[in-house]
Amino acid sequence: MSGKPVPIDLVPYTDMLGDSREFLRVWAKQGGPVTCFINPVPVGGDPMGYGIALVDCIRHGAKTWARATGIPEAEALARIWEGVDAERANPTDLPTEHPTTDEDGLIH
C-alpha cells in the first residue's frame, strides 16, 4: 500500500449524482484517528441538516455492510448505532482545527 488516499470511483454514478455537491470526505487509519473534511454549505445553514445527512449515511452504511458481509441489515444497523452511542459516551478522538477551504478553493 502506497499510503496515498485512494478515491472511490464515482464515475459510474455521474448520472445519479447530477448537480449534487460533496459535503464530507472521511479517512480512517488502522488503529488511529479518523480524519474528516467537511463543507457545510451543501447541507444548509442549520447544523441539523448535517445530522440528518449523517443518519442517511448510517442507514446506507448498514445496507452496504449487509451486502458486503452477508449479515442482516438490521444487525449491521444495530452495530453501527452501538458504535455511535459508544463514541458519543466516551470520545476516542477530539476534533482539531485545520485550515478551511471556501467554495472557490481558497484556504482560510
C-alpha positions as CSV (number, residue, x, y, z in Angstrom):
1,M,0.0,0.0,0.0
2,S,1.4,3.4,-1.0
3,G,-0.1,5.4,1.8
4,K,-1.8,7.8,-0.6
5,P,-5.6,8.2,-0.4
6,V,-7.4,6.0,-2.9
7,P,-10.5,7.8,-4.0
8,I,-13.8,5.9,-4.5
9,D,-14.5,5.8,-8.2
10,L,-17.7,7.9,-8.7
11,V,-17.6,7.9,-12.5
12,P,-20.2,5.1,-12.7
13,Y,-22.6,7.3,-10.6
14,T,-22.3,10.5,-12.5
15,D,-26.0,10.5,-13.6
16,M,-27.2,9.7,-10.1
17,L,-25.1,12.5,-8.6
18,G,-26.3,15.1,-11.1
19,D,-25.8,18.5,-9.6
20,S,-25.2,17.3,-6.1
21,R,-22.4,18.8,-4.1
22,E,-20.0,16.9,-1.8
23,F,-20.1,17.8,1.8
24,L,-18.0,15.1,3.6
25,R,-14.8,13.1,3.0
26,V,-13.6,10.7,5.7
27,W,-10.4,8.7,6.1
28,A,-9.6,6.2,8.9
29,K,-6.2,4.9,9.9
30,Q,-5.9,1.4,11.2
31,G,-6.0,1.8,15.0
32,G,-5.7,5.5,14.6
33,P,-7.8,8.6,14.3
34,V,-10.5,9.4,11.7
35,T,-9.8,12.5,9.5
36,C,-12.8,14.4,8.2
37,F,-13.1,17.2,5.6
38,I,-16.5,18.9,5.9
39,N,-18.1,21.5,3.7
40,P,-21.3,22.6,5.5
41,V,-22.6,24.7,2.6
42,P,-24.3,21.9,0.6
43,V,-26.4,20.8,3.7
44,G,-27.5,24.3,4.6
45,G,-27.0,26.8,7.4
46,D,-28.6,24.7,10.2
47,P,-26.3,22.0,11.6
48,M,-29.4,19.9,12.0
49,G,-29.2,19.3,8.2
50,Y,-25.8,17.7,8.8
51,G,-27.2,15.4,11.4
52,I,-29.9,14.3,9.1
53,A,-27.4,13.7,6.3
54,L,-25.2,11.6,8.8
55,V,-28.2,9.4,9.7
56,D,-28.8,8.9,6.0
57,C,-25.2,7.8,5.7
58,I,-25.5,5.4,8.6
59,R,-28.6,3.7,7.0
60,H,-26.8,3.4,3.7
61,G,-23.8,2.1,5.5
62,A,-25.9,-0.7,7.1
63,K,-27.2,-1.7,3.7
64,T,-23.6,-1.8,2.4
65,W,-22.3,-3.8,5.3
66,A,-25.1,-6.3,4.9
67,R,-24.4,-6.8,1.2
68,A,-20.6,-7.0,1.7
69,T,-20.6,-9.3,4.7
70,G,-23.9,-11.3,4.5
71,I,-25.1,-10.2,7.9
72,P,-28.7,-9.0,8.2
73,E,-29.1,-5.3,7.6
74,A,-30.9,-4.8,10.9
75,E,-27.9,-6.4,12.7
76,A,-25.5,-4.1,10.8
77,L,-27.5,-1.1,11.7
78,A,-27.7,-2.1,15.4
79,R,-23.9,-2.5,15.5
80,I,-23.4,0.9,13.8
81,W,-25.7,2.6,16.4
82,E,-23.8,0.8,19.1
83,G,-20.6,2.4,17.8
84,V,-22.2,5.8,17.6
85,D,-23.5,5.5,21.1
86,A,-20.1,4.3,22.4
87,E,-18.3,7.1,20.8
88,R,-20.7,9.7,22.0
89,A,-20.4,8.4,25.6
90,N,-16.6,8.2,25.5
91,P,-15.0,10.0,22.6
92,T,-11.8,8.4,21.4
93,D,-10.8,11.4,19.3
94,L,-11.5,15.1,19.6
95,P,-11.8,17.5,16.6
96,T,-8.7,19.6,15.8
97,E,-8.5,22.9,13.9
98,H,-7.2,22.7,10.3
99,P,-7.2,25.3,7.6
100,T,-10.5,25.6,5.8
101,T,-11.2,26.0,2.1
102,D,-14.1,28.1,0.8
103,E,-16.3,27.4,-2.2
104,D,-13.6,28.9,-4.5
105,G,-10.9,26.7,-3.2
106,L,-9.3,29.5,-1.1
107,I,-7.7,28.3,2.2
108,H,-8.6,30.3,5.3
